Amino acid sequence: MFTTDTAQSWKPWEKIVFRFLFLFLGFYLLNYELVFISFDFNFFDVLSKIYGSVAQPLYWLDTHFYHTGYDPKFHQAVPGDNHFGVVFYFTVIIICTLSVIVWSVIDRHKTEYNKLNYWFRLYVRYMVALIMFGYGIDKLIPVQMSYPGVTELLTPIGDQGLFSTVWNFIGASPGYEIFTGICEVIGSLLLIFRRTYVFGSLFMCTILCNVVALNIFYNIPVKLYSSLLLVCVLLLLLPYAYKLIQFFFYGRSVSLAEKYYKFERSWKKYLVIILGIGIPVAGVLNDLSHVNKRYQENQVNSKRQKLYDVTYFVTSDTLPPLLTDTLRWKRFALAYKNSAVIYSMQDKADYYDCDIDTVKHTYTLHNDVDTSTWNIFHYSNPQKNVLQLSGTWKGSDVNILMNEVSIDSMTLNKEKLIFLQD
């Protein structure tokens, strides 16, 4: 399919399939990269408004044709593994199909698309390489799956979702995450060069098969995006499928060489070279800058984490704490990004934003905008690694004394790599 033999005319169905893939995958990759870089350059809110402008037309289409249950009042207007994504890409498929019909009529005498196919495949290679390079850097500098924080470490595995389970599983071993990042970066680089991109496509195919499987079976919400990336890589391999089968399964000698095209005018050649080098280099530098910034922020937040065991929780009564007590705390944790977690006697976790005032010596815990519900505690440190809070909690005056527990004392944090296990 999509033969590299320039002397051979394409079959009618090949031309139709190519036209559809050219339009659909071309749009999909451009849209994906636009979403991808919107986070780095802080214009995702603007992009969301653009998607939101088509929410009502898509809602009408869903109400009358698709019937997926999409409702812009409740569903976010960003394409992904969601209702909006389904109706958005259904509509894109319909538009592409209608465009293919018009294209086929207008271009009915065309016998082949060898040159357009060459440049389209080059576009697919570069776009997949850029996208996967970004994911690779996120793992090479381990920020995509950060090391489990104190709240994740205290959450029983039975209380975690599949998404959290795989995120913590990978994040708990930075070495493994770095290894997967190296693989994705190498695969991306192999895709860029003409002499290596077939092997790079095979290499990237194995990586993306694993990624798609993880996303599907662990409910990670990028199933659609990753699956279409895999389709793009399979498209790159498709013209070589027969030759690869002959080589791997029959041990026959094959040639993977293909005709490549050059621009006759030098300014076009230099423009492509500049774009082909400049865009990837700019993307690499941008990815490195943002990922390094996130890594530094994670390191700062990680050092801020603290865990306390409650030793005394004094209220107006003098009763000893019971497991059925809904007032008293069992643990108190300071987690990432100015947040705190209170663990009840039943080990139920309640999450709060935590504002610490070092001048007034107060902790302010809140989880809504109603300031009347905010809890203000005065804090002190009677001894090293001891925290004392006093204030009002659930209508009762409380005095809480807590001892700090070393997070590094947890088994997962203490365990080192072991090569000899007897």
C-alpha positions as CSV (number, residue, x, y, z in Angstrom):
1,M,0.0,0.0,0.0
2,F,1.3,3.5,-0.9
3,T,4.1,1.9,-3.0
4,T,7.4,3.7,-3.3
5,D,7.7,2.5,-6.9
6,T,7.1,5.7,-8.9
7,A,6.4,3.8,-12.1
8,Q,3.4,2.0,-10.7
9,S,-0.1,3.6,-10.7
10,W,-2.1,3.4,-7.5
11,K,-5.2,1.4,-7.1
12,P,-8.5,3.4,-6.7
13,W,-8.9,2.2,-3.1
14,E,-5.3,3.1,-2.3
15,K,-5.9,6.7,-3.4
16,I,-9.1,7.0,-1.4
17,V,-7.5,5.6,1.8
18,F,-4.5,7.9,1.3
19,R,-6.7,11.0,0.9
20,F,-8.6,10.2,4.1
21,L,-5.4,9.5,6.1
22,F,-3.8,12.6,4.7
23,L,-6.7,14.8,5.9
24,F,-7.5,13.0,9.2
25,L,-4.1,12.2,10.5
26,G,-2.7,15.5,9.2
27,F,-5.3,17.4,11.2
28,Y,-5.0,15.1,14.3
29,L,-1.2,15.5,14.6
30,L,-1.5,19.3,14.2
31,N,-4.2,19.5,16.8
32,Y,-2.3,17.2,19.2
33,E,0.8,19.2,18.9
34,L,-1.1,22.4,19.4
35,V,-2.6,21.0,22.7
36,F,0.8,19.7,23.7
37,I,2.6,23.1,23.4
38,S,-0.3,25.1,24.8
39,F,0.7,23.8,28.2
40,D,4.3,24.8,27.8
41,F,3.5,28.3,26.4
42,N,0.5,29.0,28.8
43,F,-2.2,29.5,26.2
44,F,-4.3,26.4,27.0
45,D,-7.1,28.7,28.3
46,V,-7.3,30.4,25.0
47,L,-7.3,27.1,23.2
48,S,-10.1,25.9,25.4
49,K,-12.2,28.9,24.4
50,I,-11.6,28.0,20.7
51,Y,-12.8,24.5,21.3
52,G,-15.7,25.9,23.4
53,S,-16.9,27.9,20.4
54,V,-17.9,24.7,18.6
55,A,-19.5,23.1,21.7
56,Q,-23.1,24.1,20.8
57,P,-22.9,22.8,17.2
58,L,-21.4,19.6,18.5
59,Y,-24.2,19.3,21.1
60,W,-26.8,19.7,18.3
61,L,-25.1,17.0,16.3
62,D,-24.9,14.7,19.3
63,T,-28.5,15.3,20.2
64,H,-29.7,14.4,16.7
65,F,-27.2,11.9,15.4
66,Y,-24.5,10.6,17.7
67,H,-26.5,10.1,21.0
68,T,-23.4,9.8,23.2
69,G,-24.9,12.0,26.0
70,Y,-22.6,15.0,25.4
71,D,-23.7,18.1,27.3
72,P,-21.6,21.2,27.3
73,K,-23.0,22.2,30.7
74,F,-21.3,19.3,32.3
75,H,-18.5,18.1,30.0
76,Q,-15.2,19.9,29.4
77,A,-14.8,21.3,25.8
78,V,-11.3,19.8,25.2
79,P,-10.9,16.7,22.9
80,G,-9.7,13.6,24.6
81,D,-11.0,10.4,26.2
82,N,-14.3,12.2,27.0
83,H,-17.7,13.0,25.5
84,F,-16.4,16.1,23.7
85,G,-13.5,14.1,22.2
86,V,-15.9,11.5,20.8
87,V,-18.3,14.0,19.1
88,F,-15.4,16.2,18.0
89,Y,-13.6,13.4,16.2
90,F,-16.8,11.9,14.9
91,T,-17.4,15.2,13.3
92,V,-13.8,15.5,12.0
93,I,-14.2,12.0,10.4
94,I,-17.4,13.0,8.7
95,I,-15.8,16.3,7.4
96,C,-12.8,14.3,6.2
97,T,-15.0,11.8,4.5
98,L,-17.0,14.4,2.6
99,S,-13.7,16.2,1.7
100,V,-12.4,12.9,0.3
101,I,-15.4,12.5,-1.9
102,V,-15.0,16.1,-3.3
103,W,-11.2,15.5,-3.7
104,S,-11.8,12.2,-5.5
105,V,-14.1,13.8,-8.0
106,I,-11.9,16.8,-8.7
107,D,-8.7,14.7,-8.8
108,R,-10.3,11.6,-10.5
109,H,-7.6,11.5,-13.3
110,K,-4.7,11.4,-10.8
111,T,-2.8,8.1,-11.1
112,E,-0.6,8.4,-8.0
113,Y,0.4,10.5,-5.0
114,N,4.1,9.5,-4.7
115,K,5.5,12.9,-4.1
116,L,2.6,14.0,-1.8
117,N,2.9,10.7,0.1
118,Y,6.6,11.3,0.6
119,W,6.1,14.7,2.1
120,F,3.1,13.6,4.1
121,R,5.1,10.7,5.6
122,L,7.9,13.1,6.4
123,Y,5.4,15.3,8.2
124,V,4.1,12.3,10.2
125,R,7.6,11.3,11.1
126,Y,8.6,14.7,12.4
127,M,5.3,15.3,14.3
128,V,5.4,11.9,16.0
129,A,9.1,12.5,16.8
130,L,8.3,15.9,18.4
131,I,5.4,14.6,20.4
132,M,7.2,11.5,21.7
133,F,10.3,13.4,22.4
134,G,8.3,15.6,24.8
135,Y,7.0,12.6,26.6
136,G,10.5,11.1,26.7
137,I,12.0,14.2,28.3
138,D,9.2,14.2,30.9
139,K,10.5,10.7,31.9
140,L,14.2,11.3,31.3
141,I,14.0,14.1,33.8
142,P,11.5,12.2,36.0
143,V,8.5,14.5,36.4
144,Q,5.7,12.9,34.5
145,M,5.3,10.2,37.1
146,S,6.8,11.9,40.2
147,Y,7.9,9.9,43.2
148,P,4.9,9.1,45.4
149,G,4.3,11.8,48.0
150,V,3.4,11.3,51.6
151,T,-0.3,11.1,50.8
152,E,0.2,8.4,48.2
153,L,2.5,6.5,50.5
154,L,-0.2,6.4,53.2
155,T,-3.1,5.4,50.8
156,P,-3.7,1.6,50.9
157,I,-3.4,0.1,47.4
158,G,-7.0,-1.1,47.7
159,D,-8.1,2.6,47.9
160,Q,-6.2,3.7,44.9
161,G,-7.6,3.7,41.3
162,L,-5.9,2.0,38.4
163,F,-4.5,5.3,37.2
164,S,-2.9,6.1,40.6
165,T,-1.6,2.6,40.9
166,V,0.4,2.7,37.6
167,W,1.6,6.3,38.2
168,N,2.9,5.4,41.7
169,F,4.4,2.1,40.4
170,I,6.5,3.9,37.8
171,G,7.2,6.9,39.9
172,A,8.5,4.8,42.8
173,S,11.4,3.7,40.6
174,P,13.0,6.8,39.0
175,G,15.6,4.6,37.3
176,Y,12.9,2.7,35.4
177,E,11.1,5.9,34.4
178,I,14.4,7.3,33.1
179,F,15.0,4.1,31.1
180,T,11.6,4.4,29.5
181,G,12.3,8.1,28.8
182,I,15.6,7.2,27.1
183,C,13.8,4.7,24.9
184,E,11.2,7.3,23.8
185,V,13.9,9.9,23.1
186,I,16.0,7.4,21.1
187,G,13.0,6.3,19.1
188,S,12.1,10.0,18.4
189,L,15.6,10.7,17.1
190,L,15.6,7.6,15.0
191,L,12.4,8.8,13.3
192,I,14.0,12.0,12.1
193,F,16.7,10.6,9.9
194,R,16.0,9.0,6.6
195,R,18.5,6.1,7.1
196,T,17.1,5.1,10.5
197,Y,13.4,5.9,10.4
198,V,12.3,2.4,9.4
199,F,14.1,0.9,12.4
200,G,12.9,3.9,14.4
201,S,9.3,3.1,13.4
202,L,9.7,-0.5,14.5
203,F,11.3,0.7,17.8
204,M,8.6,3.3,18.4
205,C,5.9,0.8,17.5
206,T,7.0,-1.5,20.4
207,I,7.1,1.5,22.8
208,L,3.6,2.8,21.8
209,C,2.1,-0.7,22.0
210,N,3.1,-0.8,25.6
211,V,1.9,2.8,26.2
212,V,-1.5,2.1,24.6
213,A,-1.9,-1.1,26.6
214,L,-1.2,0.8,29.9
215,N,-3.6,3.6,28.9
216,I,-6.4,1.2,28.1
217,F,-6.0,-1.3,30.9
218,Y,-5.2,1.2,33.7
219,N,-7.8,3.8,32.6
220,I,-5.2,6.5,31.8
221,P,-7.1,9.2,30.0
222,V,-5.0,9.5,26.8
223,K,-6.2,6.3,25.1
224,L,-7.4,8.1,22.0
225,Y,-4.3,10.2,21.5
226,S,-1.8,7.3,22.1
227,S,-3.8,4.9,19.8
228,L,-3.7,7.4,17.0
229,L,0.0,7.9,17.5
230,L,0.4,4.2,17.1
231,V,-1.7,4.3,13.9
232,C,0.7,7.0,12.6
233,V,3.7,4.8,13.3
234,L,2.0,1.8,11.6
235,L,1.3,4.0,8.6
236,L,5.1,4.7,8.3
237,L,5.7,0.9,8.4
238,L,3.0,0.0,6.0
239,P,4.9,0.3,2.7
240,Y,7.7,-1.9,4.1
241,A,5.4,-4.6,5.6
242,Y,6.0,-7.2,2.9
243,K,9.7,-6.7,2.9
244,L,10.0,-6.8,6.7
245,I,8.0,-10.1,6.7
246,Q,10.4,-11.5,4.1
247,F,13.4,-10.4,6.1
248,F,12.3,-11.4,9.7
249,F,10.3,-14.6,8.9
250,Y,12.0,-16.0,5.8
251,G,15.5,-14.7,6.1
252,R,15.6,-13.2,2.7
253,S,17.7,-10.2,1.6
254,V,15.6,-7.1,1.1
255,S,16.2,-3.4,0.3
256,L,14.3,-0.7,2.2
257,A,15.6,2.1,0.0
258,E,13.0,4.4,-1.4
259,K,12.9,7.3,-3.7
260,Y,13.2,10.7,-2.0
261,Y,12.4,14.1,-3.4
262,K,14.3,17.3,-3.4
263,F,13.3,20.9,-4.1
264,E,14.5,22.3,-7.4
265,R,14.6,25.8,-6.1
266,S,17.4,26.3,-3.5
267,W,15.3,28.7,-1.3
268,K,12.7,26.0,-0.7
269,K,15.5,23.5,0.1
270,Y,17.0,25.9,2.7
271,L,13.6,26.7,4.1
272,V,12.9,23.0,4.7
273,I,16.4,22.6,6.3
274,I,15.9,25.6,8.6
275,L,12.4,24.4,9.6
276,G,13.5,20.8,9.9
277,I,16.3,21.7,12.2
278,G,15.0,24.9,13.9
279,I,11.6,23.5,15.0
280,P,13.0,20.3,16.6
281,V,15.8,22.3,18.3
282,A,13.4,24.9,19.6
283,G,11.1,22.1,20.8
284,V,14.0,20.4,22.6
285,L,15.1,23.5,24.3
286,N,11.6,24.4,25.3
287,D,10.9,20.9,26.7
288,L,14.2,20.9,28.6
289,S,13.5,24.3,30.1
290,H,9.9,23.5,31.2
291,V,10.7,20.0,32.5
292,N,13.7,21.2,34.4
293,K,11.6,23.9,36.0
294,R,9.0,21.3,37.0
295,Y,11.7,19.0,38.4
296,Q,13.1,21.8,40.6
297,E,9.6,22.6,41.8
298,N,9.0,19.0,42.7
299,Q,12.2,18.8,44.6
300,V,11.2,21.9,46.7
301,N,7.8,20.5,47.3
302,S,9.2,17.1,48.2
303,K,11.4,18.7,50.9
304,R,8.5,20.6,52.3
305,Q,6.5,17.4,53.0
306,K,6.1,16.4,56.7
307,L,4.2,13.7,58.5
308,Y,3.1,13.8,62.1
309,D,1.6,11.2,64.4
310,V,-0.9,12.7,66.8
311,T,0.1,11.9,70.4
312,Y,-2.4,14.1,72.3
313,F,-5.7,15.5,71.0
314,V,-7.4,17.4,73.9
315,T,-10.9,18.6,73.7
316,S,-13.5,19.6,76.3
317,D,-13.9,16.0,77.2
318,T,-11.4,13.7,78.8
319,L,-12.4,10.5,77.0
320,P,-9.7,8.3,75.4
321,P,-9.7,8.3,71.6
322,L,-11.8,5.6,70.0
323,L,-11.7,4.2,66.4
324,T,-15.3,5.4,66.0
325,D,-14.3,9.0,67.0
326,T,-15.1,11.4,64.2
327,L,-13.5,14.5,65.8
328,R,-10.0,13.4,66.7
329,W,-7.1,13.1,64.3
330,K,-4.8,10.2,63.9
331,R,-2.2,11.8,61.6
332,F,-1.5,15.1,60.0
333,A,0.5,15.6,56.9
334,L,1.9,18.6,55.0
335,A,1.9,17.6,51.3
336,Y,2.7,19.3,48.0
337,K,1.9,22.9,47.0
338,N,0.6,24.3,50.3
339,S,-1.8,21.5,51.0
340,A,-2.5,19.5,54.2
341,V,-4.1,16.2,54.9
342,I,-5.9,15.2,58.1
343,Y,-6.3,11.5,58.8
344,S,-9.2,10.5,61.1
345,M,-9.1,7.7,63.6
346,Q,-10.5,5.5,60.7
347,D,-7.5,6.6,58.5
348,K,-9.9,8.5,56.2
349,A,-8.0,11.3,54.5
350,D,-9.5,14.9,54.2
351,Y,-7.6,17.3,52.0
352,Y,-7.2,21.0,52.7
353,D,-5.4,24.0,51.3
354,C,-3.0,25.1,54.0
355,D,-1.8,28.7,54.4
356,I,1.1,29.1,56.8
357,D,1.7,32.5,58.4
358,T,5.2,32.4,60.0
359,V,4.6,35.9,61.5
360,K,1.3,35.2,63.2
361,H,2.3,31.5,63.7
362,T,-0.9,30.2,62.3
363,Y,-2.1,27.4,60.0
364,T,-5.2,28.1,58.1
365,L,-7.0,25.1,56.7
366,H,-9.7,25.5,54.1
367,N,-11.3,23.7,51.1
368,D,-13.9,26.2,50.0
369,V,-14.4,29.9,49.4
370,D,-16.6,30.5,52.4
371,T,-14.1,32.0,55.0
372,S,-16.5,31.3,57.8
373,T,-15.7,27.6,57.5
374,W,-12.0,28.1,57.6
375,N,-10.1,26.6,60.5
376,I,-7.3,28.7,62.0
377,F,-4.8,27.1,64.3
378,H,-2.0,28.7,66.2
379,Y,1.1,26.6,66.1
380,S,4.3,26.2,68.2
381,N,7.2,23.9,68.4
382,P,7.7,22.9,72.1
383,Q,10.6,20.6,71.1
384,K,12.5,19.6,68.1
385,N,10.3,17.6,65.7
386,V,7.2,18.4,67.8
387,L,4.3,20.4,66.5
388,Q,1.5,21.8,68.7
389,L,-1.7,23.2,67.2
390,S,-4.5,25.0,69.1
391,G,-7.8,26.3,67.8
392,T,-11.3,25.3,66.9
393,W,-12.2,22.1,65.0
394,K,-15.8,21.2,64.2
395,G,-17.1,23.6,66.8
396,S,-14.8,22.3,69.6
397,D,-11.8,23.9,71.1
398,V,-8.8,21.6,70.6
399,N,-5.2,21.3,71.6
400,I,-3.2,19.0,69.5
401,L,0.3,17.7,70.1
402,M,2.1,15.8,67.3
403,N,5.5,14.1,66.8
404,E,7.1,14.3,63.4
405,V,7.7,10.9,61.6
406,S,10.5,10.6,59.2
407,I,9.0,9.9,55.7
408,D,12.3,8.3,54.8
409,S,11.7,5.6,57.4
410,M,8.9,4.1,55.3
411,T,9.9,0.8,53.7
412,L,9.4,1.9,50.1
413,N,11.7,4.9,50.7
414,K,14.3,2.9,52.5
415,E,14.6,0.1,50.0
416,K,17.7,0.3,47.7
417,L,18.4,-1.5,44.5
418,I,19.6,-5.1,45.2
419,F,21.3,-7.2,42.7
420,L,22.2,-10.2,44.9
421,Q,19.2,-11.6,46.6
422,D,19.6,-14.8,48.6
